[in-house]
């Protein structure tokens, strides 16, 4: 099953990120050199992005509380397009490509990914890839005049025994899993969001990734692995929503 084509896709932001095994020590001239390659394509004002990383470390024994570690993450320089709907970001041994609403479609997005990837190789000269991630943040807006039955729109949703109050006023659900055939990690987050006038809003966040630590992935194998992640992301999205939800997006 592949992701269907929609006239009105719910994608708020799609992000592809690479982490690299460096061939040389990170040089802070790299963002400037990279910008020279993309300045005619991304003509907006460059921005700084400081990321905070939160990690949950689960113990081996049951009933042991997970340890939560908050650390300073990557500092990236983002280069946006003139309308700020398309961006590329460069940080220490990292490259990200972003597509904001209106989503441009996978063909164009994957073309920009490959283009930015080749530019990064030219200026940073990494020797391999340690991680590829693909993230799709979907905003699903439902016009209603009464409470929404989540089971009519999603195949995954919070469920409660009859003894608990049924009037759900907010929720966040998150699952993490690893595929058996390939060690691809999948994180699914479903939550409600700030409602709009006479509408309810849900966020369906799909983050799928693969990591190579002991032996980095060859640079030549990037595209095939990226397309594998995209294929699985599409399958996951379609498996989590119902036909009633698909009607909201106008299937082509």
C-alpha positions, 0 to 999 in steps of 0.5 A, a space after each residue: 500500500 502506498 500513500 494516495 495522492 490528495 488534492 488537499 494533503 494535510 501535511 503541515 511540514 515534511 522534514 528529511 534530515 541526514 547525520 554524517 560521518 565526517 571526513 574531516 573536522 567540522 569547519 564553521 565555514 561550511 554553512 557559508 560555502 553551502 549557501 554559495 551553492 543554494 543562494 539562487 534557490 533559497 533567496 530568503 533571509 538566513 536564520 539560526 535554529 537552536 535545537 533542544 534534544 530530549 531523550 527518554 532512557 528506559 531501563 531493562 527492569 519493569 516498573 523502573 521510571 525512565 530517565 529524562 535527559 535534556 541537552 543542547 542539540 544542534 545549532 543549524 543555519 536555515 536558508 529559506 525560499 523567498 516565501 519561506 515554504 521551502 528550507 534547507 538547514 546545515 549544522 555540524 555533520 547534519 543537513 535537513 530539507 524542509 517543506 511547509 504547507 502547501 506541500 510540494 509533493 514527493 517528486 519535487 521534495 525528493 529532488 530538492 533533497 538530492 540536490 541539497 545532499 549533493 551540494 553538502 557533499 561538495 563542501 563538507 566531504 563526509 565519508 558516510 551517513 550515520 542516520 536518515 530520518 523522514 518526518 511528516 507532521 499532518 494537521 487534520 481539521 474536521 468541521 463539526 457541530 458535535 463531539 468527534 468520535 475518533 474511531 470514525 477518523 483514526 485506526 489508533 486512538 485513546 480508549 478508556 473503560 466504561 468506568 472512566 469519564 467519556 468526555 475527552 478534553 485533550 490527549 497525546 498518544 505516542 508509540 515507538 517501534 522497530 521493524 523486524 526486517 530492517 532496523 527502521 525505527 517508527 515513532 507515531 504521535 497523535 494528539 489534539 491541537 488548538 481548535 479553530 472556529 467550529 472545527 476540531 484539529 488533530 496532529 498526526 506526526 510520523 517520524 521514521 528513521 534508520 541509524 548506522 553507527 558501527 559502519 556508516 551507510 555509503 553515500 551512494 546508497 542514500 537514495 534507495 534508503 530514503 525511498 524505503 523510508 518514504 514508502 513505509 511512511 506512506 503505508 503507515 499514514 494510510 493504515 492509521 486513517 479511515 475513508 472518512 478522513 481521506 474524504 477531507 483531503 480530496 483523493 485525486 
